[in-house]
Amino acid sequence: MKTENQKLRILYLIEILTKYTDEEHLLNSTQIIEKLRAYGIEAERKTVYSDINALVDSGFLDVEHVGGRYGGFHVLSRKFELAELKMLVDAVQASKFITNKQCSSLIKKISDFSSVYDEKKLSRSVYIYDRATDKTKNAYYMIDSIHCAISENRSILFQYTEMTPSKERYKRHNGDFYAVSPYALIWRDENYYLVAFHHDSGTIRHYRVDKMENIKVTENAREGAEEFEKVSLSKYSSNVFEMFLGKEYMVHFRCDNSLSGAMFDRFGDDLRIEEHGDYFEFYAPVHISVRFFGWVFGFDGGLKILSPENVVKEYRKQIEKVINSI
């Protein structure tokens, strides 16, 4: 029987198979015909078989036919496996820079790649404290603008904000726009950072995306390509984002064996160590700052700075400063 919706039949068939079948849930031809009828489409058994064969032969859909009394058709493989979808959902829920509304919308879109039976498995119990509010949701769109600027080799302008002790945002540099050439986005410490060439200073700098406002993609080509080529993003991320800015030194450490995992996590699996019984020593490039000294102090004496001497002296100075403040 012909109906006005016959041209859409195969599209609805794809939706029925992807949404209502998996390895544990099969649909026979009669059940498929009933579901097509719900879309206002009449079909015969041989038509269903013919359409499914066409989908399989074209490679558009991987469908398996299981014989027997309780047999039927089911989608054998999908663009995303359930484990991959769970991972994507977890990543979305762990992203503090997006709002609850945006989070729910993204998860719903991700769930569309699964069957209706797996959708409930994608309901993940992950609570994120201090998630972005509607006032800060612009970061969601800032990231897209930055990606576009990078792909189109364009520089950008933006205003940069900070927070006062009373939690009021203000624009740095009296609201003047920063002119930079964007080169990379780094996800670090639950935040997105833009790594860019700063035009005025001629240096590579980084900016937290959620602190950026009023971003404008210009018609000007990016600058600073030679400077960016000198940057190793993995080392930049480790030395700068986690220790913060400061002059770089090759620091000689002594560390208790019990902290070896923490050192490899911080400096990478290729860290070269020299074992000495209950402890080991190693060298690592570090940007020296108060944040770095706080990191060392956090190991309760298990990590010691051996050299250079000026770094050791500065560390002692910082400890004395803390003691005197008590």
C-alpha positions as CSV (number, residue, x, y, z in Angstrom):
1,M,0.0,0.0,0.0
2,K,1.3,3.4,-0.9
3,T,1.0,6.4,1.4
4,E,2.2,10.0,1.3
5,N,5.1,9.2,3.6
6,Q,6.6,6.3,1.6
7,K,9.6,8.5,0.6
8,L,10.5,8.7,4.3
9,R,10.1,5.0,5.0
10,I,13.7,4.1,5.0
11,L,14.6,7.1,7.2
12,Y,12.0,6.0,9.8
13,L,13.3,2.4,9.4
14,I,16.8,3.6,10.4
15,E,15.4,5.4,13.4
16,I,13.4,2.3,14.5
17,L,16.4,0.0,14.2
18,T,18.8,2.3,16.0
19,K,16.5,3.3,18.8
20,Y,14.6,0.1,19.5
21,T,17.1,-2.7,18.8
22,D,20.4,-3.9,20.2
23,E,22.0,-7.3,20.9
24,E,19.5,-8.0,23.7
25,H,16.4,-6.5,22.0
26,L,15.3,-7.6,18.5
27,L,12.4,-6.7,16.3
28,N,10.9,-9.0,13.8
29,S,9.3,-7.9,10.6
30,T,5.8,-7.7,12.0
31,Q,7.0,-5.5,14.9
32,I,8.8,-3.2,12.5
33,I,5.7,-2.9,10.3
34,E,3.7,-1.9,13.4
35,K,6.2,0.8,14.3
36,L,6.3,2.1,10.8
37,R,2.5,2.3,10.9
38,A,2.9,4.6,14.0
39,Y,4.7,7.0,11.6
40,G,1.8,6.8,9.2
41,I,3.6,4.4,6.8
42,E,2.2,1.1,5.5
43,A,4.8,-1.6,4.5
44,E,4.8,-5.2,3.6
45,R,7.2,-7.9,5.0
46,K,9.2,-8.2,1.8
47,T,9.6,-4.4,1.7
48,V,11.1,-4.4,5.1
49,Y,13.5,-7.1,4.2
50,S,14.4,-5.3,1.0
51,D,15.0,-2.0,2.8
52,I,17.2,-3.6,5.5
53,N,19.2,-5.4,2.8
54,A,19.8,-2.1,1.1
55,L,21.0,-0.5,4.3
56,V,23.4,-3.4,4.9
57,D,24.7,-3.6,1.3
58,S,25.4,0.2,1.3
59,G,27.3,0.0,4.5
60,F,25.0,2.6,6.0
61,L,23.8,0.4,8.9
62,D,25.2,-2.8,10.3
63,V,22.2,-5.0,10.9
64,E,22.1,-8.7,11.9
65,H,19.2,-11.0,11.3
66,V,18.8,-13.7,13.9
67,G,16.6,-16.7,12.9
68,G,14.3,-18.8,15.0
69,R,11.0,-18.3,16.8
70,Y,12.3,-15.4,18.9
71,G,14.6,-14.0,16.3
72,G,14.5,-10.7,14.4
73,F,16.7,-7.8,13.4
74,H,19.0,-5.7,15.5
75,V,21.8,-3.2,15.0
76,L,25.1,-5.0,15.4
77,S,27.5,-2.1,15.7
78,R,27.1,1.7,16.1
79,K,29.1,4.8,15.6
80,F,29.7,4.9,19.3
81,E,29.8,2.0,21.7
82,L,28.0,2.3,25.0
83,A,31.3,2.6,26.9
84,E,32.3,5.5,24.7
85,L,29.0,7.3,25.2
86,K,29.4,6.9,28.9
87,M,32.8,8.5,28.7
88,L,31.5,11.4,26.7
89,V,28.7,11.9,29.2
90,D,31.1,11.9,32.1
91,A,33.3,14.4,30.3
92,V,30.3,16.7,29.7
93,Q,29.2,16.4,33.3
94,A,32.7,17.1,34.6
95,S,33.0,20.4,32.6
96,K,32.4,23.2,35.1
97,F,32.4,25.9,32.4
98,I,29.0,24.8,31.0
99,T,25.7,25.4,32.7
100,N,23.3,22.8,33.9
101,K,20.9,23.5,31.0
102,Q,23.8,23.2,28.5
103,C,24.9,20.0,30.2
104,S,21.4,18.4,30.0
105,S,21.1,19.4,26.3
106,L,24.5,17.9,25.4
107,I,23.8,14.7,27.3
108,K,20.4,14.4,25.5
109,K,22.2,14.7,22.1
110,I,24.8,12.1,23.1
111,S,22.0,9.8,24.2
112,D,20.5,9.9,20.7
113,F,23.4,7.7,19.5
114,S,22.2,4.9,21.8
115,S,19.2,2.7,21.9
116,V,16.3,3.6,24.2
117,Y,17.3,0.7,26.4
118,D,20.8,2.1,27.0
119,E,19.6,5.7,27.6
120,K,19.0,5.0,31.3
121,K,22.6,3.7,31.6
122,L,23.8,7.1,30.4
123,S,22.2,8.8,33.4
124,R,25.4,9.3,35.4
125,S,25.4,10.3,39.1
126,V,28.1,12.9,38.9
127,Y,27.6,16.1,40.9
128,I,29.8,19.1,40.0
129,Y,30.2,21.8,42.6
130,D,30.4,25.4,41.4
131,R,29.1,24.7,37.9
132,A,28.9,27.6,35.6
133,T,25.8,29.9,35.9
134,D,24.0,31.7,33.1
135,K,26.2,34.7,33.8
136,T,29.3,32.7,32.9
137,K,27.9,30.5,30.1
138,N,29.6,32.6,27.4
139,A,32.7,30.4,27.8
140,Y,30.7,27.7,25.9
141,Y,30.6,30.0,22.9
142,M,34.0,31.6,23.4
143,I,35.6,28.2,22.8
144,D,33.8,27.8,19.5
145,S,35.0,31.3,18.4
146,I,38.5,30.5,19.4
147,H,38.5,27.3,17.4
148,C,37.2,29.1,14.4
149,A,39.9,31.8,14.7
150,I,42.6,29.1,14.9
151,S,41.3,27.2,11.9
152,E,41.0,30.4,9.9
153,N,44.4,31.7,11.0
154,R,42.9,34.9,12.5
155,S,43.9,37.0,15.5
156,I,41.3,37.9,18.1
157,L,40.4,40.7,20.5
158,F,38.9,40.2,23.9
159,Q,38.5,41.8,27.4
160,Y,39.8,40.0,30.4
161,T,38.2,39.9,33.8
162,E,39.1,39.2,37.4
163,M,37.1,38.8,40.6
164,T,37.1,41.1,43.6
165,P,37.0,39.7,47.2
166,S,33.3,40.6,47.1
167,K,32.9,38.4,44.1
168,E,32.3,41.2,41.6
169,R,33.9,40.9,38.2
170,Y,35.9,43.8,36.8
171,K,37.7,44.2,33.5
172,R,41.5,44.3,33.6
173,H,43.5,47.1,32.0
174,N,40.6,49.5,32.3
175,G,38.6,47.4,29.9
176,D,41.0,47.7,27.1
177,F,41.0,44.9,24.6
178,Y,43.8,42.3,24.5
179,A,45.1,41.6,21.0
180,V,46.4,38.0,20.6
181,S,47.0,35.3,18.1
182,P,45.3,32.1,19.3
183,Y,47.2,28.8,18.9
184,A,45.9,26.2,21.3
185,L,43.3,25.4,23.9
186,I,44.4,23.4,27.0
187,W,42.1,21.7,29.4
188,R,43.7,21.9,32.9
189,D,42.4,21.9,36.4
190,E,38.8,21.7,35.2
191,N,39.2,24.9,33.1
192,Y,40.0,25.8,29.5
193,Y,43.0,27.9,28.9
194,L,43.9,29.7,25.6
195,V,47.6,29.6,24.7
196,A,48.3,32.6,22.5
197,F,50.9,35.0,21.2
198,H,50.4,38.4,22.9
199,H,51.0,41.1,20.3
200,D,52.1,43.9,22.5
201,S,54.7,41.9,24.5
202,G,55.7,39.6,21.8
203,T,55.5,36.6,24.1
204,I,53.4,33.4,24.5
205,R,50.9,33.7,27.2
206,H,47.8,31.9,28.5
207,Y,44.3,33.0,29.5
208,R,41.4,31.3,31.3
209,V,38.6,31.2,28.7
210,D,35.8,31.7,31.3
211,K,37.5,35.1,32.2
212,M,37.4,36.3,28.6
213,E,34.6,38.5,27.5
214,N,33.4,40.1,24.2
215,I,35.7,38.1,22.0
216,K,36.1,39.3,18.4
217,V,37.6,37.4,15.6
218,T,39.5,39.9,13.4
219,E,40.4,39.9,9.7
220,N,44.1,40.1,10.6
221,A,46.3,37.0,10.2
222,R,47.9,35.5,13.2
223,E,51.3,36.6,14.4
224,G,54.0,34.8,16.5
225,A,54.1,31.5,14.7
226,E,57.8,31.2,15.2
227,E,57.5,31.8,18.9
228,F,54.7,29.2,19.3
229,E,56.8,26.6,17.4
230,K,59.3,26.9,20.3
231,V,56.7,25.8,22.8
232,S,56.1,22.2,23.9
233,L,52.5,22.2,25.0
234,S,53.0,19.2,27.3
235,K,56.0,20.9,29.1
236,Y,54.2,24.3,29.0
237,S,51.2,22.8,30.7
238,S,53.2,21.0,33.4
239,N,55.7,23.8,34.2
240,V,53.4,26.8,33.8
241,F,49.8,25.8,34.6
242,E,50.7,23.7,37.6
243,M,53.5,25.8,39.0
244,F,52.5,29.1,37.6
245,L,54.8,31.7,36.0
246,G,58.3,32.4,37.3
247,K,61.9,32.0,36.1
248,E,62.7,28.5,35.0
249,Y,65.5,26.5,36.8
250,M,66.8,23.0,36.5
251,V,66.0,21.9,40.1
252,H,67.7,19.0,41.9
253,F,65.3,17.1,44.1
254,R,65.5,14.4,46.8
255,C,62.3,12.4,47.3
256,D,61.1,9.5,49.5
257,N,60.4,6.4,47.5
258,S,56.7,6.4,48.7
259,L,56.2,9.6,46.6
260,S,57.5,8.2,43.3
261,G,54.1,8.0,41.8
262,A,53.4,11.6,42.5
263,M,56.6,12.7,40.9
264,F,55.9,10.7,37.7
265,D,52.4,12.1,37.6
266,R,53.9,15.6,37.8
267,F,56.9,15.4,35.6
268,G,56.1,12.5,33.3
269,D,56.9,8.8,32.9
270,D,60.2,9.6,31.2
271,L,61.6,11.3,34.4
272,R,65.1,10.0,35.0
273,I,65.8,9.1,38.6
274,E,68.8,8.0,40.6
275,E,67.9,5.5,43.4
276,H,69.5,5.7,46.8
277,G,67.9,3.0,49.0
278,D,64.9,4.7,50.8
279,Y,65.0,7.8,48.6
280,F,65.8,8.8,45.0
281,E,67.1,12.0,43.4
282,F,66.2,13.6,40.1
283,Y,66.4,16.8,38.1
284,A,63.4,18.6,36.5
285,P,62.9,22.0,34.9
286,V,60.5,24.1,37.1
287,H,59.2,27.7,37.0
288,I,60.0,29.0,40.5
289,S,57.1,30.6,42.3
290,V,55.3,30.7,45.6
291,R,52.9,28.1,44.2
292,F,55.8,25.8,43.5
293,F,57.1,26.2,47.0
294,G,53.6,25.4,48.4
295,W,53.6,22.3,46.3
296,V,56.9,21.1,47.7
297,F,55.8,21.9,51.2
298,G,52.7,19.8,50.8
299,F,54.8,16.6,50.8
300,D,55.6,17.2,54.5
301,G,59.4,16.9,54.2
302,G,59.2,13.9,51.8
303,L,60.4,16.1,48.9
304,K,63.5,18.3,49.3
305,I,65.1,20.9,47.1
306,L,68.9,20.3,46.9
307,S,69.9,22.9,44.3
308,P,70.4,25.4,42.9
309,E,71.3,27.3,46.1
310,N,69.3,30.4,45.3
311,V,66.2,28.3,45.0
312,V,66.9,26.6,48.3
313,K,67.4,30.0,49.9
314,E,64.2,31.4,48.4
315,Y,62.3,28.3,49.7
316,R,63.6,28.9,53.2
317,K,62.7,32.6,53.0
318,Q,59.1,31.7,52.0
319,I,58.9,29.2,55.0
320,E,60.2,31.9,57.4
321,K,57.7,34.4,56.0
322,V,54.8,32.0,56.7
323,I,56.1,31.3,60.2
324,N,56.4,35.0,61.0
325,S,52.8,35.5,59.8
326,I,51.4,33.2,62.4
